[in-house]
């Protein structure tokens, strides 16, 4: 029987960068941000373009965390 010692190390997704993903989840919960009709942007009330800015915040945060936690190209394992 042949034994192999090619066991790959356990993958750890515990990076401090992952804590940054809390920001886009918590910011929309801050109700005092919504307490206004003005200013308007291209005729849209504040509430609507604020929601769009939350989406942009979420995308930017997710991209940042992904890039900071992904392995460099040279260190990626090919399965």
C-alpha positions as CSV (number, residue, x, y, z in Angstrom):
1,X,0.0,0.0,0.0
2,X,1.3,3.4,-1.0
3,X,1.0,6.4,1.3
4,X,1.1,9.9,0.2
5,X,2.0,12.9,2.3
6,X,0.5,15.4,-0.2
7,X,-2.2,16.6,2.2
8,X,-2.8,20.2,1.5
9,X,-2.9,22.5,4.6
10,X,-6.3,23.5,5.9
11,X,-7.6,26.7,4.3
12,X,-8.2,29.5,6.7
13,X,-10.7,32.2,5.8
14,X,-10.1,34.1,9.0
15,X,-8.7,37.3,7.8
16,X,-9.1,40.7,9.6
17,X,-10.3,42.1,6.2
18,X,-13.5,40.1,6.5
19,X,-14.6,42.3,9.4
20,X,-14.9,45.2,6.9
21,X,-17.9,43.4,5.4
22,X,-19.9,44.5,8.4
23,X,-19.9,48.1,7.2
24,X,-22.3,47.7,4.3
25,X,-24.6,45.6,6.5
26,X,-24.7,48.2,9.3
27,X,-24.7,51.5,7.5
28,X,-28.2,51.0,5.9
29,X,-29.6,50.3,9.4
30,X,-28.7,53.8,10.6
31,X,-32.1,55.4,10.4
32,X,-30.9,59.0,11.0
33,X,-29.4,58.9,7.5
34,X,-32.9,58.7,6.0
35,X,-34.5,61.6,7.8
36,X,-34.5,64.0,4.9
37,X,-36.2,64.7,1.6
38,X,-33.6,67.0,0.4
39,X,-31.1,67.2,-1.3
40,X,-32.4,65.9,-4.6
41,X,-30.1,64.5,-7.2
42,X,-31.4,64.7,-10.8
43,X,-34.9,65.0,-9.4
44,X,-34.7,61.9,-7.3
45,X,-35.4,62.3,-3.5
46,X,-32.6,61.8,-1.1
47,X,-33.9,58.3,0.0
48,X,-33.6,56.8,-3.4
49,X,-30.1,57.9,-4.3
50,X,-29.0,57.1,-0.8
51,X,-30.1,53.5,-1.4
52,X,-28.1,53.5,-4.6
53,X,-25.0,54.8,-2.8
54,X,-25.4,51.9,-0.3
55,X,-25.3,49.4,-3.2
56,X,-22.1,51.1,-4.5
57,X,-20.6,51.0,-0.9
58,X,-21.4,47.3,-0.7
59,X,-19.8,46.5,-4.1
60,X,-16.7,48.5,-3.3
61,X,-16.3,46.9,0.1
62,X,-16.8,43.4,-1.3
63,X,-14.2,44.0,-4.1
64,X,-11.7,45.4,-1.6
65,X,-12.1,42.5,0.8
66,X,-11.9,40.0,-2.0
67,X,-8.7,41.5,-3.4
68,X,-7.1,41.8,0.0
69,X,-7.9,38.2,1.0
70,X,-7.3,36.3,-2.3
71,X,-4.0,34.5,-2.8
72,X,-1.5,36.0,-5.2
73,X,-1.5,34.5,-8.7
74,X,1.7,32.6,-8.1
75,X,0.3,30.9,-4.9
76,X,-3.0,29.6,-6.3
77,X,-3.5,25.9,-6.4
78,X,-4.7,24.4,-9.6
79,X,-7.3,21.7,-8.9
